Amino acid sequence: MFKYLLLKSIYHLSGVDVVERSKYDMSFKYFLDMAPEEAVINSSSLTKFRKLRLKDMNLLDMLIAKTVQIALDKGIIKSKSIIVDATHTKSRYYQKTPC
């Protein structure tokens, strides 16, 4: 369940959307340690888990922070740089297309 919630927070998806995407997205299935043909959970189970078990929303943030810290300690995350996505920036060169 935690992995579903982690995907939900990373990709900013709703519970229904993360479960739906995990049905066909192989990267989600791989992260969830599922076989390609394996069925996913019901989205209501994810909602129930989140509401009943994780009443404190800071708990999810704490779990994510702890997971990242463990990955740093074990050397899984080695990068010390910040990657900024600049997909939608305009270049000052070639602003006009040749006619």
MMTF fields as JSON, N, C-alpha, C and O atoms, coordinates in Angstrom:
{
  "mmtfVersion": "1.0.0",
  "mmtfProducer": "UNKNOWN",
  "numBonds": 395,
  "numAtoms": 396,
  "numGroups": 99,
  "numChains": 1,
  "numModels": 1,
  "chainsPerModel": [1],
  "groupsPerChain": [99],
  "chainIdList": ["A"],
  "bondAtomList": [4, 2, 8, 6, 12, 10, 16, 14, 20, 18, 24, 22, 28, 26, 32, 30, 36, 34, 40, 38, 44, 42, 48, 46, 52, 50, 56, 54, 60, 58, 64, 62, 68, 66, 72, 70, 76, 74, 80, 78, 84, 82, 88, 86, 92, 90, 96, 94, 100, 98, 104, 102, 108, 106, 112, 110, 116, 114, 120, 118, 124, 122, 128, 126, 132, 130, 136, 134, 140, 138, 144, 142, 148, 146, 152, 150, 156, 154, 160, 158, 164, 162, 168, 166, 172, 170, 176, 174, 180, 178, 184, 182, 188, 186, 192, 190, 196, 194, 200, 198, 204, 202, 208, 206, 212, 210, 216, 214, 220, 218, 224, 222, 228, 226, 232, 230, 236, 234, 240, 238, 244, 242, 248, 246, 252, 250, 256, 254, 260, 258, 264, 262, 268, 266, 272, 270, 276, 274, 280, 278, 284, 282, 288, 286, 292, 290, 296, 294, 300, 298, 304, 302, 308, 306, 312, 310, 316, 314, 320, 318, 324, 322, 328, 326, 332, 330, 336, 334, 340, 338, 344, 342, 348, 346, 352, 350, 356, 354, 360, 358, 364, 362, 368, 366, 372, 370, 376, 374, 380, 378, 384, 382, 388, 386, 392, 390],
  "bondOrderList": [1, 1, 1, 1, 1, 1, 1, 1, 1, 1, 1, 1, 1, 1, 1, 1, 1, 1, 1, 1, 1, 1, 1, 1, 1, 1, 1, 1, 1, 1, 1, 1, 1, 1, 1, 1, 1, 1, 1, 1, 1, 1, 1, 1, 1, 1, 1, 1, 1, 1, 1, 1, 1, 1, 1, 1, 1, 1, 1, 1, 1, 1, 1, 1, 1, 1, 1, 1, 1, 1, 1, 1, 1, 1, 1, 1, 1, 1, 1, 1, 1, 1, 1, 1, 1, 1, 1, 1, 1, 1, 1, 1, 1, 1, 1, 1, 1, 1],
  "groupList": [{"groupName": "MET", "atomNameList": ["N", "CA", "C", "O"], "elementList": ["N", "C", "C", "O"], "formalChargeList": [0, 0, 0, 0], "bondAtomList": [1, 0, 2, 1, 3, 2], "bondOrderList": [1, 1, 2], "singleLetterCode": "M", "chemCompType": "L-PEPTIDE LINKING"}, {"groupName": "PHE", "atomNameList": ["N", "CA", "C", "O"], "elementList": ["N", "C", "C", "O"], "formalChargeList": [0, 0, 0, 0], "bondAtomList": [1, 0, 2, 1, 3, 2], "bondOrderList": [1, 1, 2], "singleLetterCode": "F", "chemCompType": "L-PEPTIDE LINKING"}, {"groupName": "LYS", "atomNameList": ["N", "CA", "C", "O"], "elementList": ["N", "C", "C", "O"], "formalChargeList": [0, 0, 0, 0], "bondAtomList": [1, 0, 2, 1, 3, 2], "bondOrderList": [1, 1, 2], "singleLetterCode": "K", "chemCompType": "L-PEPTIDE LINKING"}, {"groupName": "TYR", "atomNameList": ["N", "CA", "C", "O"], "elementList": ["N", "C", "C", "O"], "formalChargeList": [0, 0, 0, 0], "bondAtomList": [1, 0, 2, 1, 3, 2], "bondOrderList": [1, 1, 2], "singleLetterCode": "Y", "chemCompType": "L-PEPTIDE LINKING"}, {"groupName": "LEU", "atomNameList": ["N", "CA", "C", "O"], "elementList": ["N", "C", "C", "O"], "formalChargeList": [0, 0, 0, 0], "bondAtomList": [1, 0, 2, 1, 3, 2], "bondOrderList": [1, 1, 2], "singleLetterCode": "L", "chemCompType": "L-PEPTIDE LINKING"}, {"groupName": "SER", "atomNameList": ["N", "CA", "C", "O"], "elementList": ["N", "C", "C", "O"], "formalChargeList": [0, 0, 0, 0], "bondAtomList": [1, 0, 2, 1, 3, 2], "bondOrderList": [1, 1, 2], "singleLetterCode": "S", "chemCompType": "L-PEPTIDE LINKING"}, {"groupName": "ILE", "atomNameList": ["N", "CA", "C", "O"], "elementList": ["N", "C", "C", "O"], "formalChargeList": [0, 0, 0, 0], "bondAtomList": [1, 0, 2, 1, 3, 2], "bondOrderList": [1, 1, 2], "singleLetterCode": "I", "chemCompType": "L-PEPTIDE LINKING"}, {"groupName": "HIS", "atomNameList": ["N", "CA", "C", "O"], "elementList": ["N", "C", "C", "O"], "formalChargeList": [0, 0, 0, 0], "bondAtomList": [1, 0, 2, 1, 3, 2], "bondOrderList": [1, 1, 2], "singleLetterCode": "H", "chemCompType": "L-PEPTIDE LINKING"}, {"groupName": "GLY", "atomNameList": ["N", "CA", "C", "O"], "elementList": ["N", "C", "C", "O"], "formalChargeList": [0, 0, 0, 0], "bondAtomList": [1, 0, 2, 1, 3, 2], "bondOrderList": [1, 1, 2], "singleLetterCode": "G", "chemCompType": "PEPTIDE LINKING"}, {"groupName": "VAL", "atomNameList": ["N", "CA", "C", "O"], "elementList": ["N", "C", "C", "O"], "formalChargeList": [0, 0, 0, 0], "bondAtomList": [1, 0, 2, 1, 3, 2], "bondOrderList": [1, 1, 2], "singleLetterCode": "V", "chemCompType": "L-PEPTIDE LINKING"}, {"groupName": "ASP", "atomNameList": ["N", "CA", "C", "O"], "elementList": ["N", "C", "C", "O"], "formalChargeList": [0, 0, 0, 0], "bondAtomList": [1, 0, 2, 1, 3, 2], "bondOrderList": [1, 1, 2], "singleLetterCode": "D", "chemCompType": "L-PEPTIDE LINKING"}, {"groupName": "GLU", "atomNameList": ["N", "CA", "C", "O"], "elementList": ["N", "C", "C", "O"], "formalChargeList": [0, 0, 0, 0], "bondAtomList": [1, 0, 2, 1, 3, 2], "bondOrderList": [1, 1, 2], "singleLetterCode": "E", "chemCompType": "L-PEPTIDE LINKING"}, {"groupName": "ARG", "atomNameList": ["N", "CA", "C", "O"], "elementList": ["N", "C", "C", "O"], "formalChargeList": [0, 0, 0, 0], "bondAtomList": [1, 0, 2, 1, 3, 2], "bondOrderList": [1, 1, 2], "singleLetterCode": "R", "chemCompType": "L-PEPTIDE LINKING"}, {"groupName": "ALA", "atomNameList": ["N", "CA", "C", "O"], "elementList": ["N", "C", "C", "O"], "formalChargeList": [0, 0, 0, 0], "bondAtomList": [1, 0, 2, 1, 3, 2], "bondOrderList": [1, 1, 2], "singleLetterCode": "A", "chemCompType": "L-PEPTIDE LINKING"}, {"groupName": "PRO", "atomNameList": ["N", "CA", "C", "O"], "elementList": ["N", "C", "C", "O"], "formalChargeList": [0, 0, 0, 0], "bondAtomList": [1, 0, 2, 1, 3, 2], "bondOrderList": [1, 1, 2], "singleLetterCode": "P", "chemCompType": "L-PEPTIDE LINKING"}, {"groupName": "ASN", "atomNameList": ["N", "CA", "C", "O"], "elementList": ["N", "C", "C", "O"], "formalChargeList": [0, 0, 0, 0], "bondAtomList": [1, 0, 2, 1, 3, 2], "bondOrderList": [1, 1, 2], "singleLetterCode": "N", "chemCompType": "L-PEPTIDE LINKING"}, {"groupName": "THR", "atomNameList": ["N", "CA", "C", "O"], "elementList": ["N", "C", "C", "O"], "formalChargeList": [0, 0, 0, 0], "bondAtomList": [1, 0, 2, 1, 3, 2], "bondOrderList": [1, 1, 2], "singleLetterCode": "T", "chemCompType": "L-PEPTIDE LINKING"}, {"groupName": "GLN", "atomNameList": ["N", "CA", "C", "O"], "elementList": ["N", "C", "C", "O"], "formalChargeList": [0, 0, 0, 0], "bondAtomList": [1, 0, 2, 1, 3, 2], "bondOrderList": [1, 1, 2], "singleLetterCode": "Q", "chemCompType": "L-PEPTIDE LINKING"}, {"groupName": "CYS", "atomNameList": ["N", "CA", "C", "O"], "elementList": ["N", "C", "C", "O"], "formalChargeList": [0, 0, 0, 0], "bondAtomList": [1, 0, 2, 1, 3, 2], "bondOrderList": [1, 1, 2], "singleLetterCode": "C", "chemCompType": "L-PEPTIDE LINKING"}],
  "groupTypeList": [0, 1, 2, 3, 4, 4, 4, 2, 5, 6, 3, 7, 4, 5, 8, 9, 10, 9, 9, 11, 12, 5, 2, 3, 10, 0, 5, 1, 2, 3, 1, 4, 10, 0, 13, 14, 11, 11, 13, 9, 6, 15, 5, 5, 5, 4, 16, 2, 1, 12, 2, 4, 12, 4, 2, 10, 0, 15, 4, 4, 10, 0, 4, 6, 13, 2, 16, 9, 17, 6, 13, 4, 10, 2, 8, 6, 6, 2, 5, 2, 5, 6, 6, 9, 10, 13, 16, 7, 16, 2, 5, 12, 3, 3, 17, 2, 16, 14, 18],
  "groupIdList": [1, 2, 3, 4, 5, 6, 7, 8, 9, 10, 11, 12, 13, 14, 15, 16, 17, 18, 19, 20, 21, 22, 23, 24, 25, 26, 27, 28, 29, 30, 31, 32, 33, 34, 35, 36, 37, 38, 39, 40, 41, 42, 43, 44, 45, 46, 47, 48, 49, 50, 51, 52, 53, 54, 55, 56, 57, 58, 59, 60, 61, 62, 63, 64, 65, 66, 67, 68, 69, 70, 71, 72, 73, 74, 75, 76, 77, 78, 79, 80, 81, 82, 83, 84, 85, 86, 87, 88, 89, 90, 91, 92, 93, 94, 95, 96, 97, 98, 99],
  "secStructList": [7, 2, 2, 2, 2, 2, 2, 2, 2, 2, 2, 6, 7, 7, 2, 2, 2, 2, 2, 2, 2, 2, 2, 2, 7, 2, 2, 2, 2, 2, 2, 6, 6, 7, 7, 6, 6, 7, 7, 7, 7, 7, 2, 2, 2, 2, 2, 2, 2, 2, 2, 2, 2, 7, 7, 1, 2, 2, 2, 2, 2, 2, 2, 2, 2, 2, 2, 2, 2, 2, 2, 2, 2, 6, 6, 1, 7, 7, 7, 7, 1, 7, 7, 7, 7, 7, 6, 6, 7, 7, 7, 1, 1, 1, 7, 1, 7, 7, 7],
  "xCoordList": [0.826, 0.0, 0.872, 0.547, 1.992, 2.877, 3.42, 3.548, 3.741, 4.264, 3.225, 3.563, 1.969, 0.901, 0.825, 0.7, 0.902, 0.835, 2.054, 1.957, 3.194, 4.405, 4.243, 4.584, 3.731, 3.471, 2.444, 2.561, 1.44, 0.39, 0.974, 0.594, 1.887, 2.459, 3.515, 3.639, 4.276, 5.301, 4.664, 5.109, 3.63, 3.013, 1.793, 1.148, 1.467, 0.331, -0.959, -1.663, -1.244, -2.428, -3.428, -3.062, -4.675, -5.666, -5.503, -4.795, -6.148, -6.07, -6.601, -6.012, -7.704, -8.294, -7.338, -7.162, -6.722, -5.818, -4.554, -4.086, -3.999, -2.777, -3.07, -2.242, -4.226, -4.593, -4.862, -4.443, -5.553, -5.837, -4.541, -4.383, -3.628, -2.368, -1.504, -0.765, -1.598, -0.807, -1.318, -0.645, -2.489, -2.998, -2.219, -2.024, -1.769, -1.148, 0.271, 0.979, 0.711, 2.047, 3.061, 3.04, 3.94, 4.904, 5.898, 6.38, 6.205, 7.117, 6.462, 7.135, 5.159, 4.433, 4.414, 4.66, 4.12, 4.071, 5.433, 5.508, 6.502, 7.846, 8.127, 8.642, 7.794, 8.013, 7.198, 7.657, 6.012, 5.139, 5.459, 4.754, 6.515, 6.925, 5.789, 5.504, 5.147, 4.024, 4.38, 5.13, 3.835, 3.962, 3.047, 2.035, 3.379, 2.549, 1.084, 0.208, 0.811, -0.578, -1.276, -2.457, -0.564, -1.135, -2.149, -1.945, -3.231, -4.277, -3.843, -3.099, -4.311, -3.976, -5.057, -6.084, -4.808, -5.765, -6.975, -6.955, -7.993, -9.165, -8.851, -8.251, -9.246, -8.923, -9.562, -9.038, -10.672, -11.299, -10.433, -10.462, -9.664, -8.751, -7.661, -7.281, -7.167, -6.136, -6.684, -6.021, -7.889, -8.519, -8.771, -8.525, -9.262, -9.546, -8.258, -8.235, -7.188, -5.897, -5.406, -4.966, -5.488, -5.01, -5.814, -5.242, -7.12, -7.969, -7.924, -7.963, -7.843, -7.874, -6.491, -6.342, -5.494, -4.152, -3.285, -2.45, -3.475, -2.639, -3.484, -3.608, -4.048, -4.903, -4.118, -4.645, -2.876, -2.009, -1.297, -0.495, -1.579, -0.971, 0.536, 1.249, 1.034, 2.479, 3.178, 4.379, 2.423, 3.007, 3.481, 4.555, 2.698, 3.106, 4.371, 5.278, 4.443, 5.652, 6.85, 7.951, 6.638, 7.72, 8.198, 9.4, 7.253, 7.628, 8.421, 9.389, 8.021, 8.753, 10.143, 11.119, 10.244, 11.551, 12.464, 13.659, 11.904, 12.694, 13.162, 14.293, 12.299, 12.658, 13.814, 14.758, 13.738, 14.818, 16.102, 17.18, 16.009, 17.19, 17.85, 19.077, 17.056, 17.605, 18.303, 19.381, 17.687, 18.301, 19.621, 20.57, 19.693, 20.949, 22.008, 23.166, 21.62, 22.562, 23.125, 24.287, 22.312, 22.748, 23.431, 23.894, 23.495, 24.168, 23.338, 23.871, 22.045, 21.174, 20.993, 21.008, 20.821, 20.751, 22.124, 22.588, 22.773, 24.137, 24.237, 25.269, 23.195, 23.232, 23.163, 22.412, 23.95, 23.897, 23.465, 23.607, 22.933, 22.516, 21.0, 20.314, 20.508, 19.086, 18.834, 19.504, 17.877, 17.539, 16.288, 15.267, 16.382, 15.256, 14.755, 15.527, 13.477, 12.879, 12.588, 11.807, 13.218, 13.042, 12.383, 12.757, 11.433, 10.787, 10.108, 10.164, 9.471, 8.639, 9.293, 8.597, 10.617, 11.281, 11.464, 11.585, 11.484, 11.698, 13.165, 13.798, 13.665, 15.019, 14.992, 14.043, 16.023, 16.043, 16.511, 16.404, 17.034, 17.48, 16.376, 15.632, 16.287, 15.351, 13.9, 13.145, 13.534, 12.155, 11.193, 10.023, 11.691, 10.843, 11.238, 12.421, 10.242, 10.529, 10.706, 10.039, 11.607, 11.804, 10.565, 9.961, 10.187, 8.993, 9.373, 8.503],
  "yCoordList": [-1.19, 0.0, 1.257, 2.257, 1.183, 2.351, 2.697, 3.874, 1.684, 1.956, 2.639, 3.523, 2.242, 2.929, 4.398, 5.294, 4.63, 6.005, 6.806, 8.007, 6.148, 6.82, 7.234, 8.359, 6.339, 6.685, 7.802, 8.694, 7.741, 8.761, 10.135, 11.117, 10.212, 11.512, 11.967, 13.166, 11.047, 11.42, 11.967, 12.986, 11.297, 11.675, 12.573, 12.922, 12.951, 13.836, 13.292, 13.998, 12.026, 11.362, 11.127, 11.12, 10.937, 10.534, 9.039, 8.352, 8.542, 7.123, 6.268, 5.242, 6.687, 5.96, 5.981, 4.966, 7.135, 7.265, 6.425, 5.824, 6.376, 5.6, 4.109, 3.373, 3.655, 2.25, 1.953, 0.912, 2.851, 2.66, 2.631, 1.794, 3.537, 3.578, 2.351, 1.893, 1.822, 0.633, -0.61, -1.641, -0.537, -1.673, -1.847, -2.975, -0.742, -0.843, -0.295, -0.585, 0.478, 1.074, 0.08, -0.221, -0.418, -1.436, -0.898, -1.652, 0.395, 0.942, 0.928, 0.696, 1.173, 1.088, -0.359, -0.627, -1.292, -2.714, -3.177, -3.915, -2.747, -3.123, -2.57, -3.284, -1.309, -0.69, -1.398, -1.532, -1.842, -2.518, -4.008, -4.726, -4.481, -5.896, -6.808, -7.825, -6.432, -7.198, -7.768, -7.16, -8.938, -9.509, -8.722, -8.182, -8.644, -7.87, -8.277, -7.43, -9.562, -10.014, -10.013, -10.35, -9.644, -9.646, -8.507, -7.398, -8.805, -7.805, -6.814, -7.163, -5.592, -4.556, -4.518, -5.188, -3.728, -3.617, -2.791, -2.134, -2.832, -1.995, -0.603, -0.482, 0.424, 1.796, 2.131, 2.965, 1.501, 1.765, 1.244, 1.793, 0.189, -0.332, 0.683, 0.864, 1.339, 2.355, 3.535, 4.044, 3.961, 5.069, 4.7, 5.499, 3.49, 3.031, 2.959, 3.369, 2.437, 2.354, 3.743, 3.976, 4.655, 6.02, 6.701, 7.372, 6.54, 7.231, 6.59, 7.298, 5.255, 4.577, 4.429, 4.582, 4.137, 3.886, 5.128, 5.263, 6.032, 7.227, 8.47, 9.352, 8.529, 9.664, 10.967, 12.023, 10.89, 12.066, 12.179, 11.312, 13.238, 13.395, 13.603, 13.319, 14.087, 14.248, 12.904, 12.808, 11.861, 10.528, 10.074, 9.486, 10.338, 9.972, 10.721, 10.131, 12.006, 12.783, 12.227, 12.153, 11.834, 11.271, 9.942, 9.681, 9.101, 7.822, 8.021, 7.302, 8.982, 9.272, 9.798, 9.382, 10.704, 11.248, 10.152, 10.133, 9.243, 8.138, 7.203, 6.719, 6.948, 6.095, 6.707, 6.008, 8.008, 8.7, 8.666, 8.473, 8.851, 8.826, 7.448, 7.35, 6.395, 5.029, 4.81, 4.218, 5.288, 5.15, 5.91, 5.432, 7.083, 7.842, 7.11, 7.034, 6.574, 5.863, 4.612, 4.266, 3.936, 2.71, 2.973, 2.04, 4.234, 4.581, 4.344, 4.327, 4.161, 3.96, 5.269, 5.299, 6.351, 7.689, 8.308, 8.498, 8.622, 9.141, 10.58, 11.223, 11.088, 12.427, 13.487, 13.357, 14.523, 15.66, 16.915, 18.029, 16.718, 17.86, 17.895, 16.902, 19.05, 19.246, 19.336, 20.092, 18.572, 18.582, 19.426, 19.19, 20.399, 21.285, 21.007, 21.02, 20.76, 20.506, 21.842, 22.645, 22.072, 23.332, 23.081, 23.693, 22.208, 21.813, 22.974, 23.076, 23.845, 24.882, 26.265, 27.28, 26.307, 27.596, 27.974, 27.105, 29.257, 29.738, 30.104, 30.694, 29.745, 30.116, 31.504, 31.857, 32.279, 33.613, 33.561, 34.553, 32.412, 32.244, 31.579, 30.737, 31.96, 31.377, 31.46, 30.491, 32.656, 32.821, 32.847, 32.489, 33.272, 33.308, 32.172, 31.911, 31.505, 30.406, 30.971, 31.937, 30.371, 30.87, 30.607, 29.539, 31.566, 31.436, 31.027, 30.869],
  "zCoordList": [0.0, 0.0, 0.0, -0.64, 0.736, 0.802, -0.576, -0.912, -1.378, -2.716, -3.591, -4.379, -3.462, -4.189, -3.756, -4.591, -2.454, -1.949, -2.374, -2.625, -2.455, -2.922, -4.388, -4.756, -5.215, -6.614, -6.721, -7.561, -5.862, -5.848, -5.561, -6.199, -4.616, -4.267, -5.268, -5.517, -5.845, -6.821, -8.094, -8.622, -8.587, -9.847, -9.681, -10.67, -8.453, -8.166, -8.797, -9.519, -8.503, -9.026, -7.904, -6.729, -8.266, -7.279, -7.017, -7.753, -5.984, -5.682, -6.821, -7.16, -7.408, -8.539, -9.73, -10.403, -9.991, -11.143, -10.979, -11.946, -9.775, -9.582, -9.732, -10.269, -9.268, -9.439, -10.908, -11.414, -11.598, -13.02, -13.838, -14.727, -13.537, -14.287, -14.003, -14.875, -12.784, -12.459, -13.169, -13.16, -13.781, -14.559, -15.857, -16.31, -16.466, -17.79, -17.862, -18.827, -16.888, -16.922, -16.342, -15.149, -17.202, -16.767, -15.733, -14.888, -15.797, -14.791, -13.41, -12.405, -13.357, -12.086, -11.602, -10.426, -12.511, -12.133, -11.618, -10.636, -12.277, -11.845, -10.452, -9.591, -10.229, -8.925, -7.84, -6.705, -8.181, -7.222, -7.086, -6.377, -7.757, -7.739, -8.194, -7.562, -9.292, -9.815, -11.179, -11.943, -11.476, -12.819, -13.753, -13.303, -15.043, -15.975, -15.998, -16.174, -15.822, -15.879, -14.517, -14.425, -13.482, -12.132, -11.967, -12.46, -11.273, -11.04, -9.962, -9.046, -10.082, -9.107, -8.025, -8.13, -6.994, -5.894, -6.323, -7.364, -5.533, -5.745, -5.193, -4.125, -5.9, -5.471, -4.122, -3.384, -3.795, -2.496, -1.351, -0.249, -1.609, -0.579, -0.265, 0.892, -1.298, -1.102, -0.306, 0.597, -0.644, 0.07, 1.522, 2.425, 1.742, 3.107, 3.929, 5.09, 3.325, 4.019, 4.397, 5.523, 3.445, 3.694, 4.79, 5.649, 4.773, 5.754, 7.127, 8.133, 7.198, 8.488, 9.118, 10.33, 8.313, 8.847, 8.904, 9.797, 7.962, 7.894, 8.177, 7.327, 9.346, 9.694, 9.71, 9.359, 10.113, 10.146, 8.805, 8.457, 8.045, 6.721, 6.813, 5.851, 7.936, 8.096, 8.161, 7.908, 8.5, 8.56, 7.184, 7.064, 6.154, 4.801, 4.399, 3.811, 4.707, 4.408, 5.161, 4.615, 6.42, 7.224, 6.627, 6.573, 6.179, 5.574, 4.288, 4.039, 3.478, 2.242, 2.556, 1.932, 3.514, 3.9, 4.442, 4.145, 5.233, 5.786, 4.673, 4.705, 3.688, 2.559, 1.772, 1.403, 1.518, 0.795, 1.611, 1.049, 2.928, 3.777, 3.769, 3.722, 3.815, 3.75, 2.406, 2.354, 1.317, -0.01, -0.088, -0.708, 0.53, 0.557, 1.373, 0.962, 2.526, 3.397, 2.733, 2.943, 1.936, 1.276, -0.062, -0.718, -0.467, -1.715, -2.959, -4.068, -2.79, -3.944, -4.689, -5.919, -3.943, -4.52, -4.354, -3.229, -5.451, -5.394, -5.852, -5.659, -6.449, -7.014, -5.922, -4.955, -6.091, -5.178, -5.914, -5.41, -7.118, -7.914, -8.023, -7.786, -8.385, -8.576, -10.076, -10.78, -10.556, -11.971, -12.141, -11.494, -13.009, -13.268, -14.672, -15.631, -14.788, -16.088, -16.752, -16.241, -17.889, -18.608, -19.956, -20.956, -19.984, -21.23, -21.932, -23.158, -21.174, -21.769, -21.814, -21.864, -21.797, -21.886, -23.347, -24.211, -23.616, -24.983, -25.165, -24.29, -26.292, -26.635, -27.26, -27.959, -27.009, -27.617, -29.056, -29.776, -29.491, -30.865, -31.688, -31.187, -32.918, -33.879, -33.4, -33.474, -32.903, -32.459, -33.636, -33.499, -34.793, -35.977, -36.893, -37.11, -37.422, -38.346, -39.74, -40.11, -40.526, -41.895, -42.731, -42.635, -43.541, -44.398, -45.788, -46.644]
}
